[in-house]
């Protein structure tokens, strides 16, 4: 199972990934779309160019499983932040991935590279 980072959700919904990445993402999303509450906030906080773009994003979020921040994720986020200089939203996304044993799909692999035991896929490398 996978956890989708905000940048991947945006690129997927804009169809701005490669053909191979779009096909991979189609399979992931068709199976089960998992996101962090951080991704929900980041993507819905985006200034959309049109009402259609906004509606597409809202539908995507509604149809996704959104992982809330719980005590286990809080503890893991704190541990990550103590061991690595990382932005709080990225630390929460990483913690969500680790706590729920999900592979993170992100374009920003360098942001998460030094986090112990995190599994990642960069769709730009497909």
N, C-alpha and C positions, 0 to 999 in steps of 0.2 A: 504494500500500500504506500501511497505517496502523500506528501504535504506540498501544496503549491505556494511558492513565494509570490509576492505581489507583482513583481516585474513579469513573471511568466504568465500570470492571469491576464494582465494587460496586453502583453504581446500575443497571447493566444486569441483573445477576443478581437483583437485588431487584425488577426491573421497575418502578423508580421514575422512569423517564424519560418524557417525553411520547410520545404514539403515534408521531409522526414520527421522534423520536430512536430509539425502540425498533425501528422498521422499518429505519432506516439502520444501526443496530448489528447487527440480524439479518443484513443483507447483508454487513457487514464481517466478522462472526464466521463466517458460512457460507463466505466466501471464504478467509480466513486470519487467525487471531487471533494478533497479535504483541504481546508484552509484554517489558518489561525485567525482569531478575532482581530489581530493586528492587520492581517491582509484585508479583512472586511473593512476596517477603518481606513486603511490607506487607499484602497480602491474606490470606495464610495465617497471618499473625501476629495477625489480627483475632480478637476473642472472639466466637465464633458463638453465636447464640441456640439453635441446635439442631444435632443431628448431620446432619440433612438439608442445612442451609445449608452446613455444613463440607464435606460430600461434594460438593455442587454446585460449590463453589469449587475443590476438589481436582480434580474432573473437568475444569473449565474450564482450569485451569493445565496439567494433563497434556496437554490437546488443543491447547494454544497453543504457538507457537514462542517460546521464552524466550531473549532475547538476553543473553548473559553479558557481563561487563565484561572487555574486552580492552585492549591497550595504546593502540589508537587512541581508544577511548572514554575511557580515563584521561586522555590528552593533551587531548582536547576538553573534558572535564569541568574540568580545571585551567584551561584558557583561559576557559571560561565563568565560573568562580568568580573569576578575576582581573578580569573585565570587568563583573561584575554581582553584587550581593549576592543570593544565592540559596541555599536550603538544599541541602546535598550530595545528598540523594536526588533532588530535582528537577533538579539539574545533571546527574546521571548519566542520568536519563530523557531530558532534552533532548539530551545528547551522543549517546545511543543513537539517538534520532530523526534527528539530523543525520548521524551517521556512516553510517547505513544508509539514508539518503534516504527516511525514512518520515514521513508526516504524523501529528502527534501529536493524538490525540483526548483532550481534557481539558475539565473544567468550570472549571479554574483558569487561564484564559488569562492573567490578570494576572501570575501567577508566572513565566511564560515570555515575556511580551510584548516585552521589550527584548533578546532573544537574536537575534542576527543570523542571517538565513536560515532560521529555524525556520518550518515550516508547521504551522498548527493548525486544528482544527475544534472548536468548542464545541457539543456535542450539545444544550445548552439553547437554542441559537439556531436550531434546525431547525424 
